[in-house]
Amino acid sequence: MDYKALITSEKDKSFINSIEIKDTESLPENDTLIKVKFSSLNYKDALSASGNKGVTRNYPHTPGIDAAGVIEKTTGSKFKIGDEVIVTGYDMGMNTSGGFGEYISVPETWIVKKPDNLSLSESMAFGTAGLTAGLCLRKLLLHGLKPEDGEVFVSGVTGGVGIISLMLFNKIGFDVTAITGKTDQADLLKSLGAKKIIDRNELDLDLISPLQKPIYAGGIDAVGGKILSNLICSTSQRAAIACCGMVGGISLDTSIFPFILRGLSLFGIDSAESLLETKEEIWNNFATDWKLENIDQNINNISLEDLPREIEKILKGDQVGRVRIAYD
Ligand SMILES: NC(=O)c1ccc[n+]([C@@H]2O[C@H](COP(=O)([O-])OP(=O)(O)OC[C@H]3O[C@@H](n4cnc5c(N)ncnc54)[C@H](OP(=O)(O)O)[C@@H]3O)[C@@H](O)[C@H]2O)c1
């Protein structure tokens, strides 16, 4: 069966993205074939689509770590034809053909049944960015963080992970400080519940001091590097931070003091390899207690043909909110 996909190919040591017609016979041999209805763009997809061999080893390749669609064929026992499902992470979009194509073939152990009260389209407004925000929040809540403990922060807040972290924190009653490089987006951030906005340049500095004024009871960091290094030093007693991103750098300059003098906990999140039951828990939360009625705001809805342009934009850190791909 023919289908349309974005293909990233290597040519003379550079990488190009084009839309091509493929045959489902060329997909990897797995137990379940899914007709993809929606996908979404994440930073990792842009790395894959620009030839980052830490993400994708072999090209030509179809990126797309997210897909929401309908079971078309299965030899597994968990799903039946017509079931609406969500697939995020594991190897999909990395070295297994991903959601930037109209069909995917994946093992059923990667698939979550879409909960009632959440549409396929809404699920890809969240995508991996939302799932990651949800996993960060889950860690912090399991740690015992409560709104009455005080102010929390979100860094990289206009990006995919950041914006959904802000919305989720706000939904469950936290006072959020938004840390952003796009202070011109202040009105948007306030409308989504940010109580304070800080220009990220104020924190994007070599470590100011190993223990700074205690401000935050917790936070979600999608940036890493110098910004996370400084935030670690501005936490109050028994605070907790969940970190997941590296757009600001992979190094961490810190000392033992915030950990042994303030009891800080730093949690790392790896959404792709999270247990399937943990992913199911988060998707169910998005359909119930963490339902975001405004999730469809700040979504840029595009077609496959628009993806190359949006990939360039996310690589420059210029995206605001989420990009969702809809197939016919
Ligand atoms: N560990 C996991 O499981 C997991 C899952 C998903 C994503 N991630 C990672 O999380 C990060 C964010 O992903 P995303 O999909 O939300 O990406 P995104 O939509 O591009 O958002 C990243 C945001 O970070 C800020 N930023 C960009 N460049 C920066 C820089 N040089 N220094 C500091 N801040 C910068 C920008 O927000 P402002 O302008 O508002 O500051 C940007 O919008 C990426 O590193 C991604 O790989 C990890």
The ligand as a Gaussian input file, in Angstrom:
#p B3LYP/6-31G(d) Opt

LIG

0 1
 N       14.262000      13.749000      28.551000
 C       13.161000      13.580000      27.849000
 O       12.451000      12.600000      27.981000
 C       12.753000      14.640000      26.887000
 C       11.516000      14.610000      26.250000
 C       11.143000      15.695000      25.433000
 C       12.038000      16.742000      25.233000
 N       13.252000      16.684000      25.820000
 C       14.216000      17.772000      25.670000
 O       13.668000      18.925000      26.281000
 C       14.118000      20.080000      25.592000
 C       12.914000      20.893000      25.150000
 O       12.200000      20.143000      24.178000
 P       10.974000      20.820000      23.419000
 O       10.421000      19.790000      22.516000
 O       10.115000      21.530000      24.396000
 O       11.789000      21.899000      22.533000
 P       11.338000      23.328000      22.060000
 O        9.893000      23.346000      21.755000
 O       12.316000      23.758000      21.035000
 O       11.557000      24.233000      23.358000
 C       12.806000      24.556000      23.862000
 C       12.739000      25.948000      24.500000
 O       13.943000      26.173000      25.229000
 C       14.324000      27.531000      25.131000
 N       15.650000      27.603000      24.492000
 C       15.955000      27.401000      23.201000
 N       17.262000      27.545000      22.975000
 C       17.804000      27.834000      24.164000
 C       19.120000      28.103000      24.596000
 N       20.161000      28.125000      23.752000
 N       19.319000      28.351000      25.902000
 C       18.309000      28.333000      26.756000
 N       17.012000      28.102000      26.408000
 C       16.776000      27.858000      25.113000
 C       13.265000      28.210000      24.294000
 O       12.265000      28.693000      25.179000
 P       12.294000      30.187000      25.778000
 O       12.570000      31.067000      24.606000
 O       10.944000      30.353000      26.372000
 O       13.403000      30.241000      26.782000
 C       12.682000      27.069000      23.472000
 O       11.404000      27.371000      23.032000
 C       15.004000      19.558000      24.458000
 O       16.350000      19.531000      24.877000
 C       14.505000      18.148000      24.241000
 O       15.481000      17.321000      23.644000
 C       13.624000      15.666000      26.636000

